[in-house]
Amino acid sequence: MIFVLFRHATRVRGDMATDEYLELSQPLSAAGEEEARQQGEELLRRGLKPTATFTSRFAHARQTAELLCTTARLEAPTIIELCTLTPHYQGPREWRGE
């Protein structure tokens, strides 16, 4: 089993005062999209074909994984969002209880 770790690519930044609350839905910036494609090209160059990709629940993390998998030409990639990889996110309201 081989693990390859990537940090999400650069995302759109909002107002620093409210950024923590908006972070969940902020997409990649144009530079971030290019970074994700470059990482996918690196996977392809090295012949690495992950069978699963784990991301946080943030939009930019999922978008990074999708671009990386598409660029690396992975067939039917499995992208799994995990609350445990999501900073400051406690999961859906129904998981948190009272």
Gaussian input, Z-matrix of N, CA and C with variables (Angstrom, degrees):
# hf/3-21g

backbone

0 1
 N
 C     1     B1
 C     2     B2     1     A1
 N     3     B3     2     A2     1     D1
 C     4     B4     3     A3     2     D2
 C     5     B5     4     A4     3     D3
 N     6     B6     5     A5     4     D4
 C     7     B7     6     A6     5     D5
 C     8     B8     7     A7     6     D6
 N     9     B9     8     A8     7     D7
 C    10    B10     9     A9     8     D8
 C    11    B11    10    A10     9     D9
 N    12    B12    11    A11    10    D10
 C    13    B13    12    A12    11    D11
 C    14    B14    13    A13    12    D12
 N    15    B15    14    A14    13    D13
 C    16    B16    15    A15    14    D14
 C    17    B17    16    A16    15    D15
 N    18    B18    17    A17    16    D16
 C    19    B19    18    A18    17    D17
 C    20    B20    19    A19    18    D18
 N    21    B21    20    A20    19    D19
 C    22    B22    21    A21    20    D20
 C    23    B23    22    A22    21    D21
 N    24    B24    23    A23    22    D22
 C    25    B25    24    A24    23    D23
 C    26    B26    25    A25    24    D24
 N    27    B27    26    A26    25    D25
 C    28    B28    27    A27    26    D26
 C    29    B29    28    A28    27    D27
 N    30    B30    29    A29    28    D28
 C    31    B31    30    A30    29    D29
 C    32    B32    31    A31    30    D30
 N    33    B33    32    A32    31    D31
 C    34    B34    33    A33    32    D32
 C    35    B35    34    A34    33    D33
 N    36    B36    35    A35    34    D34
 C    37    B37    36    A36    35    D35
 C    38    B38    37    A37    36    D36
 N    39    B39    38    A38    37    D37
 C    40    B40    39    A39    38    D38
 C    41    B41    40    A40    39    D39
 N    42    B42    41    A41    40    D40
 C    43    B43    42    A42    41    D41
 C    44    B44    43    A43    42    D42
 N    45    B45    44    A44    43    D43
 C    46    B46    45    A45    44    D44
 C    47    B47    46    A46    45    D45
 N    48    B48    47    A47    46    D46
 C    49    B49    48    A48    47    D47
 C    50    B50    49    A49    48    D48
 N    51    B51    50    A50    49    D49
 C    52    B52    51    A51    50    D50
 C    53    B53    52    A52    51    D51
 N    54    B54    53    A53    52    D52
 C    55    B55    54    A54    53    D53
 C    56    B56    55    A55    54    D54
 N    57    B57    56    A56    55    D55
 C    58    B58    57    A57    56    D56
 C    59    B59    58    A58    57    D57
 N    60    B60    59    A59    58    D58
 C    61    B61    60    A60    59    D59
 C    62    B62    61    A61    60    D60
 N    63    B63    62    A62    61    D61
 C    64    B64    63    A63    62    D62
 C    65    B65    64    A64    63    D63
 N    66    B66    65    A65    64    D64
 C    67    B67    66    A66    65    D65
 C    68    B68    67    A67    66    D66
 N    69    B69    68    A68    67    D67
 C    70    B70    69    A69    68    D68
 C    71    B71    70    A70    69    D69
 N    72    B72    71    A71    70    D70
 C    73    B73    72    A72    71    D71
 C    74    B74    73    A73    72    D72
 N    75    B75    74    A74    73    D73
 C    76    B76    75    A75    74    D74
 C    77    B77    76    A76    75    D75
 N    78    B78    77    A77    76    D76
 C    79    B79    78    A78    77    D77
 C    80    B80    79    A79    78    D78
 N    81    B81    80    A80    79    D79
 C    82    B82    81    A81    80    D80
 C    83    B83    82    A82    81    D81
 N    84    B84    83    A83    82    D82
 C    85    B85    84    A84    83    D83
 C    86    B86    85    A85    84    D84
 N    87    B87    86    A86    85    D85
 C    88    B88    87    A87    86    D86
 C    89    B89    88    A88    87    D87
 N    90    B90    89    A89    88    D88
 C    91    B91    90    A90    89    D89
 C    92    B92    91    A91    90    D90
 N    93    B93    92    A92    91    D91
 C    94    B94    93    A93    92    D92
 C    95    B95    94    A94    93    D93
 N    96    B96    95    A95    94    D94
 C    97    B97    96    A96    95    D95
 C    98    B98    97    A97    96    D96
 N    99    B99    98    A98    97    D97
 C   100   B100    99    A99    98    D98
 C   101   B101   100   A100    99    D99
 N   102   B102   101   A101   100   D100
 C   103   B103   102   A102   101   D101
 C   104   B104   103   A103   102   D102
 N   105   B105   104   A104   103   D103
 C   106   B106   105   A105   104   D104
 C   107   B107   106   A106   105   D105
 N   108   B108   107   A107   106   D106
 C   109   B109   108   A108   107   D107
 C   110   B110   109   A109   108   D108
 N   111   B111   110   A110   109   D109
 C   112   B112   111   A111   110   D110
 C   113   B113   112   A112   111   D111
 N   114   B114   113   A113   112   D112
 C   115   B115   114   A114   113   D113
 C   116   B116   115   A115   114   D114
 N   117   B117   116   A116   115   D115
 C   118   B118   117   A117   116   D116
 C   119   B119   118   A118   117   D117
 N   120   B120   119   A119   118   D118
 C   121   B121   120   A120   119   D119
 C   122   B122   121   A121   120   D120
 N   123   B123   122   A122   121   D121
 C   124   B124   123   A123   122   D122
 C   125   B125   124   A124   123   D123
 N   126   B126   125   A125   124   D124
 C   127   B127   126   A126   125   D125
 C   128   B128   127   A127   126   D126
 N   129   B129   128   A128   127   D127
 C   130   B130   129   A129   128   D128
 C   131   B131   130   A130   129   D129
 N   132   B132   131   A131   130   D130
 C   133   B133   132   A132   131   D131
 C   134   B134   133   A133   132   D132
 N   135   B135   134   A134   133   D133
 C   136   B136   135   A135   134   D134
 C   137   B137   136   A136   135   D135
 N   138   B138   137   A137   136   D136
 C   139   B139   138   A138   137   D137
 C   140   B140   139   A139   138   D138
 N   141   B141   140   A140   139   D139
 C   142   B142   141   A141   140   D140
 C   143   B143   142   A142   141   D141
 N   144   B144   143   A143   142   D142
 C   145   B145   144   A144   143   D143
 C   146   B146   145   A145   144   D144
 N   147   B147   146   A146   145   D145
 C   148   B148   147   A147   146   D146
 C   149   B149   148   A148   147   D147
 N   150   B150   149   A149   148   D148
 C   151   B151   150   A150   149   D149
 C   152   B152   151   A151   150   D150
 N   153   B153   152   A152   151   D151
 C   154   B154   153   A153   152   D152
 C   155   B155   154   A154   153   D153
 N   156   B156   155   A155   154   D154
 C   157   B157   156   A156   155   D155
 C   158   B158   157   A157   156   D156
 N   159   B159   158   A158   157   D157
 C   160   B160   159   A159   158   D158
 C   161   B161   160   A160   159   D159
 N   162   B162   161   A161   160   D160
 C   163   B163   162   A162   161   D161
 C   164   B164   163   A163   162   D162
 N   165   B165   164   A164   163   D163
 C   166   B166   165   A165   164   D164
 C   167   B167   166   A166   165   D165
 N   168   B168   167   A167   166   D166
 C   169   B169   168   A168   167   D167
 C   170   B170   169   A169   168   D168
 N   171   B171   170   A170   169   D169
 C   172   B172   171   A171   170   D170
 C   173   B173   172   A172   171   D171
 N   174   B174   173   A173   172   D172
 C   175   B175   174   A174   173   D173
 C   176   B176   175   A175   174   D174
 N   177   B177   176   A176   175   D175
 C   178   B178   177   A177   176   D176
 C   179   B179   178   A178   177   D177
 N   180   B180   179   A179   178   D178
 C   181   B181   180   A180   179   D179
 C   182   B182   181   A181   180   D180
 N   183   B183   182   A182   181   D181
 C   184   B184   183   A183   182   D182
 C   185   B185   184   A184   183   D183
 N   186   B186   185   A185   184   D184
 C   187   B187   186   A186   185   D185
 C   188   B188   187   A187   186   D186
 N   189   B189   188   A188   187   D187
 C   190   B190   189   A189   188   D188
 C   191   B191   190   A190   189   D189
 N   192   B192   191   A191   190   D190
 C   193   B193   192   A192   191   D191
 C   194   B194   193   A193   192   D192
 N   195   B195   194   A194   193   D193
 C   196   B196   195   A195   194   D194
 C   197   B197   196   A196   195   D195
 N   198   B198   197   A197   196   D196
 C   199   B199   198   A198   197   D197
 C   200   B200   199   A199   198   D198
 N   201   B201   200   A200   199   D199
 C   202   B202   201   A201   200   D200
 C   203   B203   202   A202   201   D201
 N   204   B204   203   A203   202   D202
 C   205   B205   204   A204   203   D203
 C   206   B206   205   A205   204   D204
 N   207   B207   206   A206   205   D205
 C   208   B208   207   A207   206   D206
 C   209   B209   208   A208   207   D207
 N   210   B210   209   A209   208   D208
 C   211   B211   210   A210   209   D209
 C   212   B212   211   A211   210   D210
 N   213   B213   212   A212   211   D211
 C   214   B214   213   A213   212   D212
 C   215   B215   214   A214   213   D213
 N   216   B216   215   A215   214   D214
 C   217   B217   216   A216   215   D215
 C   218   B218   217   A217   216   D216
 N   219   B219   218   A218   217   D217
 C   220   B220   219   A219   218   D218
 C   221   B221   220   A220   219   D219
 N   222   B222   221   A221   220   D220
 C   223   B223   222   A222   221   D221
 C   224   B224   223   A223   222   D222
 N   225   B225   224   A224   223   D223
 C   226   B226   225   A225   224   D224
 C   227   B227   226   A226   225   D225
 N   228   B228   227   A227   226   D226
 C   229   B229   228   A228   227   D227
 C   230   B230   229   A229   228   D228
 N   231   B231   230   A230   229   D229
 C   232   B232   231   A231   230   D230
 C   233   B233   232   A232   231   D231
 N   234   B234   233   A233   232   D232
 C   235   B235   234   A234   233   D233
 C   236   B236   235   A235   234   D234
 N   237   B237   236   A236   235   D235
 C   238   B238   237   A237   236   D236
 C   239   B239   238   A238   237   D237
 N   240   B240   239   A239   238   D238
 C   241   B241   240   A240   239   D239
 C   242   B242   241   A241   240   D240
 N   243   B243   242   A242   241   D241
 C   244   B244   243   A243   242   D242
 C   245   B245   244   A244   243   D243
 N   246   B246   245   A245   244   D244
 C   247   B247   246   A246   245   D245
 C   248   B248   247   A247   246   D246
 N   249   B249   248   A248   247   D247
 C   250   B250   249   A249   248   D248
 C   251   B251   250   A250   249   D249
 N   252   B252   251   A251   250   D250
 C   253   B253   252   A252   251   D251
 C   254   B254   253   A253   252   D252
 N   255   B255   254   A254   253   D253
 C   256   B256   255   A255   254   D254
 C   257   B257   256   A256   255   D255
 N   258   B258   257   A257   256   D256
 C   259   B259   258   A258   257   D257
 C   260   B260   259   A259   258   D258
 N   261   B261   260   A260   259   D259
 C   262   B262   261   A261   260   D260
 C   263   B263   262   A262   261   D261
 N   264   B264   263   A263   262   D262
 C   265   B265   264   A264   263   D263
 C   266   B266   265   A265   264   D264
 N   267   B267   266   A266   265   D265
 C   268   B268   267   A267   266   D266
 C   269   B269   268   A268   267   D267
 N   270   B270   269   A269   268   D268
 C   271   B271   270   A270   269   D269
 C   272   B272   271   A271   270   D270
 N   273   B273   272   A272   271   D271
 C   274   B274   273   A273   272   D272
 C   275   B275   274   A274   273   D273
 N   276   B276   275   A275   274   D274
 C   277   B277   276   A276   275   D275
 C   278   B278   277   A277   276   D276
 N   279   B279   278   A278   277   D277
 C   280   B280   279   A279   278   D278
 C   281   B281   280   A280   279   D279
 N   282   B282   281   A281   280   D280
 C   283   B283   282   A282   281   D281
 C   284   B284   283   A283   282   D282
 N   285   B285   284   A284   283   D283
 C   286   B286   285   A285   284   D284
 C   287   B287   286   A286   285   D285
 N   288   B288   287   A287   286   D286
 C   289   B289   288   A288   287   D287
 C   290   B290   289   A289   288   D288
 N   291   B291   290   A290   289   D289
 C   292   B292   291   A291   290   D290
 C   293   B293   292   A292   291   D291

   B1=1.4478
   B2=1.5328
   B3=1.3201
   B4=1.4605
   B5=1.5247
   B6=1.3168
   B7=1.4636
   B8=1.5202
   B9=1.3158
   B10=1.4537
   B11=1.5228
   B12=1.3208
   B13=1.4546
   B14=1.5235
   B15=1.3219
   B16=1.4577
   B17=1.5087
   B18=1.2788
   B19=1.4623
   B20=1.5195
   B21=1.3317
   B22=1.4609
   B23=1.5206
   B24=1.3047
   B25=1.4597
   B26=1.5356
   B27=1.3195
   B28=1.4619
   B29=1.5251
   B30=1.3139
   B31=1.4640
   B32=1.5166
   B33=1.3006
   B34=1.4584
   B35=1.5173
   B36=1.3084
   B37=1.4652
   B38=1.5152
   B39=1.3147
   B40=1.4528
   B41=1.5148
   B42=1.2922
   B43=1.4579
   B44=1.5240
   B45=1.3096
   B46=1.4685
   B47=1.5303
   B48=1.3257
   B49=1.4648
   B50=1.5274
   B51=1.3238
   B52=1.4645
   B53=1.5224
   B54=1.3159
   B55=1.4570
   B56=1.5227
   B57=1.3155
   B58=1.4675
   B59=1.5195
   B60=1.3144
   B61=1.4620
   B62=1.5285
   B63=1.3192
   B64=1.4529
   B65=1.5231
   B66=1.3063
   B67=1.4558
   B68=1.5257
   B69=1.3071
   B70=1.4557
   B71=1.5217
   B72=1.3279
   B73=1.4598
   B74=1.5288
   B75=1.3138
   B76=1.4622
   B77=1.5308
   B78=1.3456
   B79=1.4648
   B80=1.5242
   B81=1.3193
   B82=1.4577
   B83=1.5191
   B84=1.3071
   B85=1.4668
   B86=1.5349
   B87=1.3261
   B88=1.4677
   B89=1.5332
   B90=1.3342
   B91=1.4702
   B92=1.5266
   B93=1.3285
   B94=1.4583
   B95=1.5218
   B96=1.3260
   B97=1.4657
   B98=1.5272
   B99=1.3147
   B100=1.4689
   B101=1.5283
   B102=1.3336
   B103=1.4748
   B104=1.5265
   B105=1.3400
   B106=1.4670
   B107=1.5269
   B108=1.3168
   B109=1.4726
   B110=1.5352
   B111=1.3159
   B112=1.4703
   B113=1.5294
   B114=1.3240
   B115=1.4632
   B116=1.5278
   B117=1.3298
   B118=1.4660
   B119=1.5228
   B120=1.3249
   B121=1.4649
   B122=1.5299
   B123=1.3219
   B124=1.4708
   B125=1.5319
   B126=1.3254
   B127=1.4687
   B128=1.5261
   B129=1.3225
   B130=1.4600
   B131=1.5322
   B132=1.3250
   B133=1.4670
   B134=1.5262
   B135=1.3249
   B136=1.4742
   B137=1.5276
   B138=1.3186
   B139=1.4672
   B140=1.5141
   B141=1.3310
   B142=1.4624
   B143=1.5252
   B144=1.3278
   B145=1.4611
   B146=1.5281
   B147=1.3273
   B148=1.4634
   B149=1.5302
   B150=1.3099
   B151=1.4621
   B152=1.5203
   B153=1.3174
   B154=1.4649
   B155=1.5174
   B156=1.3187
   B157=1.4588
   B158=1.5212
   B159=1.3199
   B160=1.4638
   B161=1.5258
   B162=1.3200
   B163=1.4588
   B164=1.5192
   B165=1.3173
   B166=1.4637
   B167=1.5343
   B168=1.3197
   B169=1.4585
   B170=1.5339
   B171=1.3176
   B172=1.4589
   B173=1.5251
   B174=1.3393
   B175=1.4648
   B176=1.5248
   B177=1.3359
   B178=1.4652
   B179=1.5300
   B180=1.3117
   B181=1.4637
   B182=1.5248
   B183=1.3246
   B184=1.4684
   B185=1.5357
   B186=1.3151
   B187=1.4556
   B188=1.5360
   B189=1.3301
   B190=1.4678
   B191=1.5243
   B192=1.3328
   B193=1.4671
   B194=1.5222
   B195=1.3231
   B196=1.4631
   B197=1.5312
   B198=1.3372
   B199=1.4643
   B200=1.5241
   B201=1.3231
   B202=1.4565
   B203=1.5334
   B204=1.3233
   B205=1.4688
   B206=1.5263
   B207=1.3229
   B208=1.4581
   B209=1.5224
   B210=1.3167
   B211=1.4624
   B212=1.5283
   B213=1.3217
   B214=1.4673
   B215=1.5260
   B216=1.3318
   B217=1.4717
   B218=1.5197
   B219=1.3313
   B220=1.4619
   B221=1.5260
   B222=1.3133
   B223=1.4518
   B224=1.5176
   B225=1.3197
   B226=1.4619
   B227=1.5307
   B228=1.3325
   B229=1.4675
   B230=1.5235
   B231=1.3107
   B232=1.4528
   B233=1.5227
   B234=1.3360
   B235=1.4589
   B236=1.5175
   B237=1.3194
   B238=1.4554
   B239=1.5218
   B240=1.3283
   B241=1.4640
   B242=1.5281
   B243=1.3279
   B244=1.4581
   B245=1.5223
   B246=1.3190
   B247=1.4674
   B248=1.5204
   B249=1.3275
   B250=1.4635
   B251=1.5274
   B252=1.3223
   B253=1.4581
   B254=1.5234
   B255=1.3194
   B256=1.4604
   B257=1.5241
   B258=1.3402
   B259=1.4694
   B260=1.5229
   B261=1.2836
   B262=1.4660
   B263=1.5221
   B264=1.3091
   B265=1.4640
   B266=1.5104
   B267=1.3069
   B268=1.4533
   B269=1.5109
   B270=1.3003
   B271=1.4461
   B272=1.5063
   B273=1.3277
   B274=1.4578
   B275=1.5319
   B276=1.3004
   B277=1.4698
   B278=1.5266
   B279=1.3308
   B280=1.4710
   B281=1.5404
   B282=1.3379
   B283=1.4633
   B284=1.5163
   B285=1.3204
   B286=1.4646
   B287=1.5164
   B288=1.2970
   B289=1.4737
   B290=1.4993
   B291=1.2942
   B292=1.4754
   B293=1.5014
   A1=108.32
   A2=115.46
   A3=121.54
   A4=108.75
   A5=116.28
   A6=121.99
   A7=108.74
   A8=115.99
   A9=121.99
   A10=106.51
   A11=117.18
   A12=121.07
   A13=110.80
   A14=115.36
   A15=122.43
   A16=108.36
   A17=116.04
   A18=120.54
   A19=105.42
   A20=116.35
   A21=118.47
   A22=110.02
   A23=115.39
   A24=120.83
   A25=109.51
   A26=116.01
   A27=122.36
   A28=111.16
   A29=116.46
   A30=121.03
   A31=110.91
   A32=114.71
   A33=121.05
   A34=107.15
   A35=117.37
   A36=122.00
   A37=109.70
   A38=115.45
   A39=121.15
   A40=110.78
   A41=115.99
   A42=123.41
   A43=108.46
   A44=117.20
   A45=121.11
   A46=112.60
   A47=118.27
   A48=120.96
   A49=111.40
   A50=117.58
   A51=120.83
   A52=112.32
   A53=118.09
   A54=122.57
   A55=112.45
   A56=117.88
   A57=121.30
   A58=111.53
   A59=117.48
   A60=121.55
   A61=112.02
   A62=117.47
   A63=121.61
   A64=112.47
   A65=116.66
   A66=122.25
   A67=113.40
   A68=117.81
   A69=122.33
   A70=112.08
   A71=117.71
   A72=120.70
   A73=114.62
   A74=118.41
   A75=119.47
   A76=111.47
   A77=116.41
   A78=120.67
   A79=111.73
   A80=114.82
   A81=120.29
   A82=109.66
   A83=115.16
   A84=120.56
   A85=106.61
   A86=116.27
   A87=120.03
   A88=110.37
   A89=116.27
   A90=120.30
   A91=110.32
   A92=117.02
   A93=121.40
   A94=112.52
   A95=116.50
   A96=120.24
   A97=109.99
   A98=116.63
   A99=120.73
   A100=110.60
   A101=117.89
   A102=121.50
   A103=110.64
   A104=116.47
   A105=120.92
   A106=110.53
   A107=116.42
   A108=119.71
   A109=111.09
   A110=116.90
   A111=120.34
   A112=110.84
   A113=116.99
   A114=119.93
   A115=110.74
   A116=116.59
   A117=120.20
   A118=111.08
   A119=117.02
   A120=121.36
   A121=110.97
   A122=116.52
   A123=120.38
   A124=110.43
   A125=117.31
   A126=119.99
   A127=109.90
   A128=115.54
   A129=121.29
   A130=110.53
   A131=116.58
   A132=121.54
   A133=111.86
   A134=115.78
   A135=120.25
   A136=112.91
   A137=117.23
   A138=120.24
   A139=113.58
   A140=117.03
   A141=121.01
   A142=109.60
   A143=116.68
   A144=121.95
   A145=109.47
   A146=117.45
   A147=119.96
   A148=111.45
   A149=116.25
   A150=120.80
   A151=111.55
   A152=116.94
   A153=121.21
   A154=109.14
   A155=114.32
   A156=121.09
   A157=107.17
   A158=117.44
   A159=122.32
   A160=108.61
   A161=116.38
   A162=121.22
   A163=109.83
   A164=114.21
   A165=119.16
   A166=107.79
   A167=117.14
   A168=122.23
   A169=111.85
   A170=117.35
   A171=120.65
   A172=110.51
   A173=116.01
   A174=121.57
   A175=111.47
   A176=116.96
   A177=119.10
   A178=112.16
   A179=118.19
   A180=121.19
   A181=109.86
   A182=116.32
   A183=120.61
   A184=109.59
   A185=116.74
   A186=121.17
   A187=110.84
   A188=116.79
   A189=120.83
   A190=109.80
   A191=116.78
   A192=121.25
   A193=111.28
   A194=117.09
   A195=120.37
   A196=111.33
   A197=117.35
   A198=120.59
   A199=111.55
   A200=116.19
   A201=120.97
   A202=110.35
   A203=116.78
   A204=121.34
   A205=111.80
   A206=117.24
   A207=121.13
   A208=110.75
   A209=116.59
   A210=121.23
   A211=111.27
   A212=117.26
   A213=121.67
   A214=111.70
   A215=116.47
   A216=122.98
   A217=112.61
   A218=115.10
   A219=119.50
   A220=109.08
   A221=116.17
   A222=121.05
   A223=109.49
   A224=116.33
   A225=123.42
   A226=111.94
   A227=117.20
   A228=118.22
   A229=111.81
   A230=115.86
   A231=121.82
   A232=107.60
   A233=115.97
   A234=121.17
   A235=107.32
   A236=115.87
   A237=121.95
   A238=109.38
   A239=116.31
   A240=121.47
   A241=108.87
   A242=116.03
   A243=121.28
   A244=110.93
   A245=115.98
   A246=120.12
   A247=110.62
   A248=116.98
   A249=120.38
   A250=112.73
   A251=118.07
   A252=121.59
   A253=111.87
   A254=116.83
   A255=121.94
   A256=110.42
   A257=117.76
   A258=120.00
   A259=111.84
   A260=117.37
   A261=124.48
   A262=113.79
   A263=119.07
   A264=120.55
   A265=108.81
   A266=116.62
   A267=121.33
   A268=113.53
   A269=117.11
   A270=120.91
   A271=112.16
   A272=116.37
   A273=120.10
   A274=111.72
   A275=116.33
   A276=121.92
   A277=112.39
   A278=117.66
   A279=120.30
   A280=112.45
   A281=118.29
   A282=121.19
   A283=111.65
   A284=118.06
   A285=121.31
   A286=113.66
   A287=118.35
   A288=120.27
   A289=112.08
   A290=115.66
   A291=121.43
   A292=111.81
   D1=134.01
   D2=179.64
   D3=-118.82
   D4=133.13
   D5=175.73
   D6=-110.34
   D7=133.80
   D8=175.81
   D9=-122.78
   D10=123.54
   D11=-177.50
   D12=-106.42
   D13=132.10
   D14=175.01
   D15=-129.72
   D16=144.17
   D17=169.21
   D18=-90.12
   D19=148.88
   D20=178.97
   D21=-58.17
   D22=156.59
   D23=179.68
   D24=-76.69
   D25=176.00
   D26=-176.85
   D27=-64.14
   D28=132.12
   D29=-178.27
   D30=-108.12
   D31=166.66
   D32=173.86
   D33=-65.65
   D34=136.36
   D35=179.66
   D36=-106.15
   D37=138.52
   D38=177.34
   D39=-105.76
   D40=-159.95
   D41=176.88
   D42=-65.71
   D43=126.33
   D44=-176.71
   D45=-58.93
   D46=-27.73
   D47=-179.43
   D48=-70.12
   D49=-31.53
   D50=-177.40
   D51=-115.14
   D52=1.52
   D53=-174.58
   D54=-55.47
   D55=-40.71
   D56=-178.77
   D57=-57.84
   D58=-34.58
   D59=-176.73
   D60=-84.35
   D61=-23.03
   D62=-178.87
   D63=-96.26
   D64=-13.45
   D65=-172.21
   D66=-54.27
   D67=-35.27
   D68=-176.93
   D69=-56.95
   D70=-34.77
   D71=-174.34
   D72=-108.64
   D73=4.40
   D74=-177.96
   D75=-77.87
   D76=130.01
   D77=-178.16
   D78=-82.92
   D79=177.01
   D80=173.94
   D81=-69.69
   D82=151.02
   D83=171.58
   D84=-80.91
   D85=172.08
   D86=176.59
   D87=-59.29
   D88=-40.31
   D89=177.45
   D90=-63.92
   D91=-39.04
   D92=178.93
   D93=-64.35
   D94=-39.05
   D95=177.21
   D96=-61.11
   D97=-42.21
   D98=178.52
   D99=-66.14
   D100=-40.58
   D101=177.91
   D102=-59.09
   D103=-44.32
   D104=-179.09
   D105=-63.99
   D106=-41.84
   D107=177.71
   D108=-63.14
   D109=-40.47
   D110=178.73
   D111=-62.43
   D112=-39.89
   D113=178.34
   D114=-66.92
   D115=-38.06
   D116=175.76
   D117=-63.03
   D118=-40.72
   D119=176.53
   D120=-62.71
   D121=-35.76
   D122=178.47
   D123=-67.43
   D124=-40.98
   D125=175.57
   D126=-59.70
   D127=-46.44
   D128=180.00
   D129=-60.57
   D130=-46.14
   D131=-179.92
   D132=-59.15
   D133=-38.02
   D134=-178.56
   D135=-86.10
   D136=-5.07
   D137=179.49
   D138=74.40
   D139=22.48
   D140=179.88
   D141=-89.93
   D142=129.84
   D143=-178.81
   D144=-128.97
   D145=83.26
   D146=179.46
   D147=-58.17
   D148=144.22
   D149=177.28
   D150=-93.92
   D151=-16.11
   D152=177.61
   D153=-148.39
   D154=147.09
   D155=177.62
   D156=-127.46
   D157=127.38
   D158=-179.91
   D159=-108.25
   D160=131.81
   D161=-179.64
   D162=-132.04
   D163=169.13
   D164=170.36
   D165=-76.82
   D166=-179.46
   D167=179.00
   D168=-84.00
   D169=-1.54
   D170=-178.89
   D171=-72.47
   D172=142.05
   D173=-178.65
   D174=-58.59
   D175=-41.11
   D176=-177.41
   D177=-68.15
   D178=-29.32
   D179=177.55
   D180=-71.59
   D181=-44.42
   D182=178.07
   D183=-62.99
   D184=-43.64
   D185=-180.00
   D186=-62.57
   D187=-39.30
   D188=176.17
   D189=-59.08
   D190=-48.02
   D191=-179.39
   D192=-61.65
   D193=-42.83
   D194=-178.89
   D195=-63.33
   D196=-46.00
   D197=179.09
   D198=-65.88
   D199=-40.87
   D200=178.80
   D201=-60.51
   D202=-46.64
   D203=-178.64
   D204=-66.78
   D205=-41.36
   D206=178.81
   D207=-63.83
   D208=-46.88
   D209=-178.80
   D210=-65.32
   D211=-36.68
   D212=179.99
   D213=-79.06
   D214=-0.77
   D215=178.43
   D216=58.08
   D217=42.25
   D218=178.01
   D219=-77.73
   D220=133.30
   D221=179.23
   D222=-84.41
   D223=126.30
   D224=178.73
   D225=46.16
   D226=57.91
   D227=-179.22
   D228=-65.82
   D229=144.74
   D230=176.82
   D231=-100.35
   D232=116.40
   D233=178.07
   D234=-111.79
   D235=119.65
   D236=-175.44
   D237=-117.58
   D238=122.72
   D239=177.68
   D240=-89.29
   D241=131.22
   D242=-179.27
   D243=-122.62
   D244=130.76
   D245=175.58
   D246=-62.07
   D247=-32.79
   D248=-177.31
   D249=-66.98
   D250=-17.48
   D251=176.41
   D252=-96.27
   D253=1.68
   D254=-174.59
   D255=-103.60
   D256=108.49
   D257=178.99
   D258=-61.45
   D259=140.13
   D260=175.26
   D261=64.24
   D262=6.45
   D263=-176.18
   D264=-108.87
   D265=125.11
   D266=-175.47
   D267=-100.06
   D268=8.19
   D269=-179.80
   D270=92.99
   D271=175.27
   D272=179.05
   D273=-57.16
   D274=149.44
   D275=-177.46
   D276=-51.29
   D277=-39.41
   D278=-177.50
   D279=-66.97
   D280=-19.05
   D281=177.20
   D282=-81.89
   D283=-19.86
   D284=-172.47
   D285=-86.24
   D286=-15.53
   D287=-179.58
   D288=71.57
   D289=-157.68
   D290=-177.44
   D291=-81.53

